[in-house]
Amino acid sequence: MSSPHQNPSVTRENSNFDALDAHLSELEAGFQQLVEALLSDRRSEEHLTLELSSEQSQFVRFNHAKVRQAGHITDGWVTLRLMKDERHSLREFPFAGEWAIDAPHATAALADLRQELPQLSPDPYLVLPSGTNTSREVYGGDLLDPELVIPTVLSQVDTLDFNGLYAAGSQIRAYADDCGQHHWFATRSFSLDYSLFTPTGQAVKSTLASDRWHTATYNHHIHQAKTQLQQLDHPPKQLARGHYRTFFAPTAAAELVGMLCWDEVGEAALQQGESALMLLHRHEKRLSPAFTLRENFQRGLVPRFNHLGEIAAPEIPVIAAGQLINTLVNNRSAREYHQVANGADSSETMRAPEISPGTLPPDRILAALGTGLYVSNLHYLGWSDRPTGRITGMTRYACFWVEDGAIVAPIENLRFDESLYHFLGENLIALTNEQEFIPDISTYSSRKTGGIWVPGLLVEDFTYTL
């Protein structure tokens, strides 16, 4: 696909929605009808944008290898923004895709905004929608038949203390405005976030996610989890605080690297001195030449359009060979700081982050680690000293002490406090030559799209403080 400056129209379709096709077409037609009605009611000097978030999802919650809760959800919301005289505000209202239901909500929302807008203060950096970008991207996927989810999942774990959440189905994101921009993005995917517990309460946690279900892949995941579960039966080893060579499995690596994806690479955060990458931005520090971070929309997991209908390039290199070469810039930041916008969203966070793989084969991980820690999961992460890039957090779930390339014992949870300029800088030994997709499994208000592609990280002298 071309950049938005070369070709503002994008059409990409891999439709395999089967029975869902008709319903999705109805939703698309319903959204278009809503857009046309609101735009026809637009007054002079008013600007309108509409954003749609919709889903049809199956949820199955498991507890002790039994079904605790199961069901299907159909939900949708429209965010309507009104802009006039350097003022702006928004309203959200439910979207059913049926005109008789949606029209009263839309009319009431627009009336409320018109009443509220004159009471607000002007925004000198307000950016109005512009351009003529259009896109339509549809990804069908190949999911488990809903009737087969429960027997397929439980077939491998019916004798174990298995707990988890399976979420799957279609998701829609759409956008339209008074300039004529119109975007439609639909995809199907699943995620299975699960844990296996020992009788003493130790746990192995893993997540499987994709746009296509493969039973062989699921069976392999469970086999690996069972192996780790057996290793947790050994008495845990207590370690003194200090510096240890550590391998971070992709799930743990995603937690660490994910800290950079909030707004650390956003232009506004860097301009305001609030980013943990200030030292990198000022060329006072650099990361390892082996570390490369980019925004990659080419996998089709998230829409490329933002809150103003602008289309980002299919790929945006952010950190290349340890150096910050691009920031994420939305039009507001571009206007305020005299930069060039590149299609970033309103928060300038990464939407499709990907860490490039390295050269370490998975079957050589323990040998390369030698003696140290194998960390499967982390939690409670936060910035302990943001200006210097220091991150604190704790190990969690199936973390092991390794000696001479062999797992010896599980460990008690440890707190760490370390600078990204160390573990992604001079102390980064290697990255695995394979990446894993770690999805955003949040279901607060709705199922989220996307996630992060990340390899495992082998790090020297990682600092554990407690």
C-alpha positions as CSV (number, residue, x, y, z in Angstrom):
1,M,0.0,0.0,0.0
2,S,1.1,3.5,-0.7
3,S,1.6,6.3,1.8
4,P,-1.4,8.6,2.4
5,H,0.3,11.4,0.5
6,Q,0.7,9.3,-2.6
7,N,-2.8,7.6,-2.6
8,P,-5.5,8.7,-0.2
9,S,-7.7,5.8,-1.1
10,V,-7.0,2.3,0.3
11,T,-9.0,-0.8,-0.4
12,R,-7.9,-4.1,1.1
13,E,-10.3,-7.0,1.5
14,N,-9.9,-10.6,2.6
15,S,-13.5,-11.4,3.3
16,N,-14.3,-14.7,4.9
17,F,-17.0,-13.7,7.3
18,D,-19.5,-16.3,6.1
19,A,-22.8,-15.9,8.0
20,L,-21.6,-12.6,9.5
21,D,-21.3,-11.0,6.0
22,A,-24.9,-10.0,5.8
23,H,-25.0,-8.5,9.3
24,L,-21.7,-6.5,8.8
25,S,-23.1,-5.2,5.5
26,E,-26.2,-4.0,7.4
27,L,-24.0,-2.3,10.0
28,E,-22.0,-0.6,7.3
29,A,-25.2,0.6,5.6
30,G,-26.6,1.8,8.9
31,F,-23.5,3.8,9.7
32,Q,-23.5,5.4,6.3
33,Q,-27.2,6.3,6.7
34,L,-26.4,7.9,10.1
35,V,-23.5,9.9,8.6
36,E,-25.5,11.2,5.8
37,A,-28.3,12.3,8.1
38,L,-26.1,14.1,10.5
39,L,-24.1,15.8,7.7
40,S,-27.3,17.0,6.0
41,D,-28.2,18.7,9.3
42,R,-24.8,20.4,9.6
43,R,-24.9,24.2,9.9
44,S,-22.6,26.8,8.5
45,E,-19.1,26.7,9.9
46,E,-19.8,23.5,11.9
47,H,-17.5,20.5,11.5
48,L,-18.6,17.0,12.4
49,T,-16.7,13.7,12.8
50,L,-18.1,10.3,13.7
51,E,-16.2,7.3,15.0
52,L,-17.7,3.9,15.3
53,S,-16.6,1.0,17.6
54,S,-18.6,-2.1,17.2
55,E,-18.3,-5.8,18.0
56,Q,-20.0,-9.2,17.8
57,S,-18.1,-11.4,20.4
58,Q,-18.3,-14.8,22.0
59,F,-17.1,-15.0,25.5
60,V,-16.4,-18.2,27.5
61,R,-15.0,-18.0,31.0
62,F,-13.4,-21.2,32.5
63,N,-12.8,-22.0,36.1
64,H,-11.3,-25.3,37.4
65,A,-11.6,-26.7,33.8
66,K,-15.4,-26.0,33.8
67,V,-17.5,-23.4,32.1
68,R,-18.3,-20.7,34.5
69,Q,-19.9,-18.2,32.1
70,A,-20.6,-18.2,28.3
71,G,-22.5,-16.0,26.0
72,H,-22.5,-13.7,23.0
73,I,-22.4,-9.9,22.9
74,T,-23.4,-7.5,20.2
75,D,-22.5,-3.9,21.0
76,G,-21.6,-0.6,19.3
77,W,-20.9,3.0,20.1
78,V,-20.6,6.2,18.0
79,T,-18.5,9.1,19.1
80,L,-19.8,12.3,17.6
81,R,-17.6,15.4,17.7
82,L,-18.7,19.0,16.9
83,M,-16.3,21.8,16.2
84,K,-17.0,25.4,15.6
85,D,-15.4,28.8,16.4
86,E,-12.2,27.1,17.8
87,R,-14.4,25.1,20.3
88,H,-15.0,21.4,20.3
89,S,-16.8,18.7,22.3
90,L,-18.1,15.2,21.9
91,R,-20.9,12.8,22.8
92,E,-21.1,9.1,22.7
93,F,-24.3,7.2,22.0
94,P,-25.2,3.5,21.3
95,F,-25.2,2.2,17.8
96,A,-27.5,-0.7,16.7
97,G,-27.3,-0.3,12.9
98,E,-31.0,0.3,12.7
99,W,-32.2,3.7,11.7
100,A,-35.3,3.8,14.0
101,I,-33.1,3.1,17.0
102,D,-30.0,5.1,16.1
103,A,-31.6,8.3,14.8
104,P,-33.1,9.6,18.1
105,H,-29.7,9.1,19.9
106,A,-27.8,10.9,17.1
107,T,-30.2,13.8,17.0
108,A,-30.2,14.2,20.8
109,A,-26.4,14.1,20.9
110,L,-26.0,16.8,18.2
111,A,-28.5,19.0,20.0
112,D,-26.6,18.7,23.3
113,L,-23.3,19.5,21.6
114,R,-24.8,22.7,20.0
115,Q,-26.1,23.8,23.4
116,E,-22.8,23.1,25.2
117,L,-20.3,24.4,22.6
118,P,-20.8,28.2,23.2
119,Q,-20.0,27.7,26.9
120,L,-16.6,26.2,26.3
121,S,-13.3,28.1,26.0
122,P,-11.6,28.3,22.6
123,D,-8.8,25.9,21.9
124,P,-6.0,27.6,20.0
125,Y,-4.5,24.3,18.7
126,L,-7.7,22.8,17.6
127,V,-7.2,20.9,14.3
128,L,-10.2,20.6,12.0
129,P,-10.7,17.5,9.7
130,S,-9.4,17.9,6.2
131,G,-8.5,15.9,3.2
132,T,-10.3,13.3,1.1
133,N,-8.9,10.0,2.5
134,T,-11.0,6.9,2.1
135,S,-10.3,3.3,3.0
136,R,-12.0,0.0,3.3
137,E,-10.2,-2.9,5.0
138,V,-11.9,-6.2,5.7
139,Y,-10.2,-9.2,7.2
140,G,-12.2,-12.4,7.6
141,G,-10.1,-14.8,9.6
142,D,-10.9,-18.4,10.4
143,L,-12.2,-19.0,13.9
144,L,-13.5,-22.0,15.8
145,D,-17.1,-22.8,15.3
146,P,-18.8,-21.3,18.5
147,E,-20.3,-24.7,19.3
148,L,-16.8,-26.3,19.2
149,V,-15.0,-23.8,21.5
150,I,-15.8,-25.5,24.8
151,P,-15.1,-29.1,23.9
152,T,-12.0,-28.1,21.9
153,V,-10.5,-26.0,24.8
154,L,-11.3,-28.5,27.5
155,S,-10.1,-31.5,25.6
156,Q,-6.5,-30.8,26.7
157,V,-7.1,-29.5,30.2
158,D,-10.1,-31.4,31.7
159,T,-7.9,-33.0,34.4
160,L,-6.1,-29.7,35.3
161,D,-6.9,-26.6,37.3
162,F,-7.5,-24.6,34.2
163,N,-8.8,-21.0,34.4
164,G,-9.1,-18.6,31.5
165,L,-11.2,-16.4,29.2
166,Y,-11.8,-17.1,25.5
167,A,-13.0,-14.1,23.5
168,A,-13.6,-14.1,19.8
169,G,-15.6,-12.6,17.0
170,S,-15.8,-9.6,14.7
171,Q,-14.7,-6.1,15.4
172,I,-15.5,-2.9,13.5
173,R,-13.9,0.5,13.5
174,A,-15.2,3.3,11.2
175,Y,-14.8,7.0,10.7
176,A,-16.5,9.7,8.7
177,D,-16.5,13.5,8.6
178,D,-18.0,16.5,6.7
179,C,-14.9,16.7,4.4
180,G,-15.9,13.5,2.8
181,Q,-13.4,11.2,4.5
182,H,-14.8,7.8,5.2
183,H,-13.1,4.7,6.6
184,W,-14.3,1.2,7.3
185,F,-12.2,-1.5,9.1
186,A,-13.5,-4.9,10.0
187,T,-11.6,-7.9,11.3
188,R,-12.1,-11.2,13.1
189,S,-9.8,-12.6,15.8
190,F,-9.7,-14.6,19.0
191,S,-7.7,-14.6,22.2
192,L,-7.4,-17.3,24.9
193,D,-5.9,-15.9,28.1
194,Y,-5.4,-18.8,30.5
195,S,-3.6,-20.0,33.6
196,L,-2.8,-23.5,35.0
197,F,-2.5,-23.8,38.7
198,T,-0.7,-26.3,41.0
199,P,-2.4,-27.5,44.2
200,T,-0.1,-25.1,46.2
201,G,-1.3,-22.1,44.1
202,Q,1.6,-21.7,41.8
203,A,0.6,-20.8,38.2
204,V,1.6,-20.9,34.6
205,K,0.1,-18.2,32.5
206,S,-0.1,-17.9,28.7
207,T,-2.1,-16.2,26.0
208,L,-2.9,-17.6,22.5
209,A,-4.3,-15.1,19.9
210,S,-4.7,-14.9,16.2
211,D,-7.1,-14.4,13.4
212,R,-7.0,-18.1,12.7
213,W,-7.5,-21.0,15.1
214,H,-5.1,-23.9,14.8
215,T,-5.8,-26.8,17.2
216,A,-2.2,-28.1,16.8
217,T,-0.9,-24.7,17.9
218,Y,-3.2,-24.7,20.9
219,N,-2.1,-28.3,21.8
220,H,1.5,-27.2,21.6
221,H,0.8,-24.2,23.9
222,I,-0.9,-26.5,26.5
223,H,2.0,-29.0,26.3
224,Q,4.5,-26.3,27.1
225,A,2.4,-25.0,30.0
226,K,2.1,-28.5,31.4
227,T,5.8,-28.9,31.3
228,Q,6.3,-25.6,33.2
229,L,3.6,-26.7,35.7
230,Q,5.6,-29.8,36.5
231,Q,8.7,-27.7,37.0
232,L,6.8,-25.6,39.5
233,D,6.4,-28.7,41.8
234,H,10.0,-28.2,43.1
235,P,10.6,-26.1,46.2
236,P,11.1,-22.4,45.2
237,K,14.5,-21.0,45.4
238,Q,15.0,-17.7,47.3
239,L,17.4,-15.3,45.7
240,A,19.2,-12.4,47.3
241,R,18.8,-9.0,45.7
242,G,21.4,-8.3,43.1
243,H,22.2,-8.4,39.4
244,Y,21.3,-11.6,37.4
245,R,21.5,-12.6,33.8
246,T,17.9,-12.9,32.7
247,F,15.9,-14.2,29.8
248,F,12.6,-12.5,29.4
249,A,10.1,-14.6,27.5
250,P,8.0,-12.7,24.9
251,T,5.1,-12.2,27.3
252,A,7.5,-10.6,29.9
253,A,9.4,-8.7,27.1
254,A,6.1,-7.3,25.9
255,E,5.4,-5.8,29.4
256,L,8.9,-4.1,29.4
257,V,8.9,-2.8,25.9
258,G,5.2,-1.9,26.1
259,M,6.2,0.8,28.5
260,L,7.7,2.7,25.5
261,C,4.5,2.4,23.5
262,W,2.3,4.5,25.8
263,D,3.3,8.0,24.8
264,E,7.1,7.9,25.3
265,V,7.6,8.2,21.5
266,G,5.0,10.9,21.1
267,E,6.1,14.3,19.9
268,A,4.1,16.2,22.6
269,A,5.6,14.1,25.5
270,L,9.1,14.7,24.2
271,Q,8.6,18.4,23.6
272,Q,7.2,18.8,27.1
273,G,10.0,16.8,28.7
274,E,7.7,14.1,30.0
275,S,9.1,11.1,28.0
276,A,11.4,8.4,29.4
277,L,13.2,8.7,26.1
278,M,14.4,12.3,26.6
279,L,18.1,11.1,26.9
280,L,17.7,9.2,23.6
281,H,15.9,12.1,22.0
282,R,18.8,14.4,22.9
283,H,21.4,11.9,21.7
284,E,22.9,11.7,25.2
285,K,22.1,7.9,25.3
286,R,21.5,5.2,22.7
287,L,20.1,1.7,22.9
288,S,21.6,-1.5,21.6
289,P,22.2,-1.6,17.8
290,A,20.2,-4.9,18.0
291,F,17.1,-3.1,19.1
292,T,14.6,-1.8,16.5
293,L,11.0,-0.7,17.2
294,R,8.5,0.2,14.5
295,E,4.8,0.8,13.9
296,N,3.7,-1.9,11.5
297,F,0.1,-1.7,10.2
298,Q,0.7,-4.2,7.4
299,R,-0.5,-7.2,9.5
300,G,-4.0,-5.8,9.4
301,L,-4.7,-6.1,13.1
302,V,-5.7,-2.4,13.7
303,P,-7.0,0.4,11.4
304,R,-4.5,2.8,10.0
305,F,-6.8,5.8,10.2
306,N,-6.8,8.1,13.3
307,H,-9.4,10.3,15.1
308,L,-9.2,12.8,12.2
309,G,-9.5,10.3,9.4
310,E,-5.8,10.6,8.5
311,I,-4.1,7.4,7.2
312,A,-0.7,6.5,8.6
313,A,2.0,5.0,6.5
314,P,1.9,1.2,6.4
315,E,5.2,1.2,8.4
316,I,6.8,3.9,10.6
317,P,10.3,3.2,11.9
318,V,10.6,4.7,15.4
319,I,13.8,3.3,16.9
320,A,16.3,1.9,14.4
321,A,19.5,0.1,15.5
322,G,19.2,1.8,18.9
323,Q,18.5,5.4,17.8
324,L,15.3,7.3,17.8
325,I,14.6,8.3,14.2
326,N,10.9,9.1,14.2
327,T,8.4,10.3,16.7
328,L,4.6,9.9,16.5
329,V,3.1,13.2,15.6
330,N,-0.6,14.0,15.3
331,N,-1.9,17.2,13.7
332,R,-2.3,19.0,17.0
333,S,1.3,18.5,17.9
334,A,2.4,19.4,14.4
335,R,0.6,22.7,14.7
336,E,1.9,23.5,18.2
337,Y,5.5,22.4,17.7
338,H,5.9,23.1,14.0
339,Q,6.4,19.5,13.0
340,V,5.1,17.3,10.2
341,A,2.2,15.0,11.2
342,N,2.4,11.3,10.4
343,G,-1.0,10.1,11.2
344,A,-0.6,9.5,14.9
345,D,-3.7,9.2,17.1
346,S,-4.8,11.8,19.6
347,S,-2.7,10.4,22.4
348,E,0.4,9.7,20.2
349,T,0.6,6.2,21.5
350,M,1.8,3.2,19.3
351,R,-1.1,1.2,17.8
352,A,0.8,-1.5,16.0
353,P,4.2,-1.9,17.7
354,E,6.7,-4.5,16.6
355,I,10.2,-5.3,17.9
356,S,12.4,-6.8,15.2
357,P,13.7,-10.3,16.0
358,G,17.3,-11.2,16.6
359,T,19.4,-14.3,16.0
360,L,18.9,-16.5,19.1
361,P,17.0,-19.7,18.3
362,P,14.4,-20.8,20.8
363,D,16.1,-24.2,21.4
364,R,19.3,-22.3,22.4
365,I,17.7,-20.0,25.0
366,L,18.6,-22.0,28.2
367,A,22.1,-22.7,26.9
368,A,22.7,-19.0,26.1
369,L,21.3,-18.0,29.5
370,G,23.7,-20.4,31.3
371,T,23.1,-19.5,34.9
372,G,20.4,-16.9,35.8
373,L,16.7,-16.3,35.7
374,Y,14.1,-17.4,33.1
375,V,11.2,-14.9,33.5
376,S,7.9,-15.8,31.9
377,N,5.7,-13.0,33.2
378,L,5.9,-9.6,34.9
379,H,3.3,-7.3,36.6
380,Y,2.9,-4.1,38.5
381,L,5.1,-2.2,36.1
382,G,5.6,1.5,36.4
383,W,8.2,4.3,36.1
384,S,10.3,4.6,39.2
385,D,12.4,7.5,37.6
386,R,11.0,8.5,34.3
387,P,13.7,11.0,33.2
388,T,16.3,8.3,33.4
389,G,14.0,5.6,32.0
390,R,13.9,3.5,35.2
391,I,11.2,0.9,35.3
392,T,10.1,-1.0,38.4
393,G,7.9,-4.1,38.6
394,M,7.7,-7.7,39.8
395,T,8.2,-11.2,38.4
396,R,5.1,-13.3,38.2
397,Y,4.0,-16.8,37.1
398,A,6.4,-19.6,36.1
399,C,9.7,-17.9,36.7
400,F,12.7,-20.2,37.2
401,W,16.3,-20.3,38.4
402,V,18.5,-21.8,35.7
403,E,22.0,-23.4,36.2
404,D,24.3,-24.5,33.4
405,G,21.5,-24.3,30.9
406,A,19.0,-26.3,32.9
407,I,15.9,-25.3,34.9
408,V,16.6,-26.1,38.6
409,A,13.7,-24.6,40.6
410,P,11.0,-21.9,40.5
411,I,11.7,-18.7,42.3
412,E,9.9,-16.5,44.8
413,N,8.6,-13.3,43.3
414,L,11.2,-10.6,42.9
415,R,10.9,-6.8,42.5
416,F,13.2,-5.2,40.0
417,D,14.2,-1.6,39.3
418,E,16.3,-1.1,36.1
419,S,16.9,1.5,33.4
420,L,15.8,0.8,29.9
421,Y,19.1,2.3,28.8
422,H,20.7,-0.7,30.5
423,F,18.5,-3.7,29.6
424,L,17.8,-2.4,26.1
425,G,21.3,-0.8,25.8
426,E,24.7,-2.2,26.7
427,N,23.3,-5.1,28.7
428,L,21.1,-6.5,25.9
429,I,22.8,-9.7,24.9
430,A,20.5,-11.2,22.3
431,L,16.9,-11.3,20.9
432,T,15.3,-14.5,19.8
433,N,14.9,-15.1,16.1
434,E,11.2,-15.6,16.4
435,Q,8.5,-13.2,17.5
436,E,5.3,-13.8,19.3
437,F,2.1,-11.9,19.1
438,I,1.0,-10.7,22.6
439,P,-2.5,-9.3,22.2
440,D,-4.3,-6.5,24.0
441,I,-6.7,-8.7,25.9
442,S,-8.5,-5.9,27.6
443,T,-12.3,-6.1,27.5
444,Y,-13.1,-3.0,29.5
445,S,-16.0,-1.4,27.6
446,S,-15.2,-3.4,24.6
447,R,-12.7,-5.9,23.1
448,K,-9.6,-4.1,22.1
449,T,-7.8,-4.6,18.8
450,G,-4.1,-5.2,18.2
451,G,-1.2,-6.0,20.5
452,I,2.5,-6.2,20.1
453,W,4.9,-8.5,18.1
454,V,8.0,-9.1,20.2
455,P,10.9,-11.6,20.5
456,G,12.4,-12.8,23.8
457,L,15.2,-10.8,25.4
458,L,18.4,-12.1,26.9
459,V,19.9,-9.4,29.3
460,E,23.0,-9.2,31.4
461,D,23.1,-8.0,35.0
462,F,19.4,-7.1,35.4
463,T,18.8,-5.4,38.8
464,Y,16.5,-7.1,41.3
465,T,16.0,-5.0,44.4
466,L,13.8,-7.0,46.7
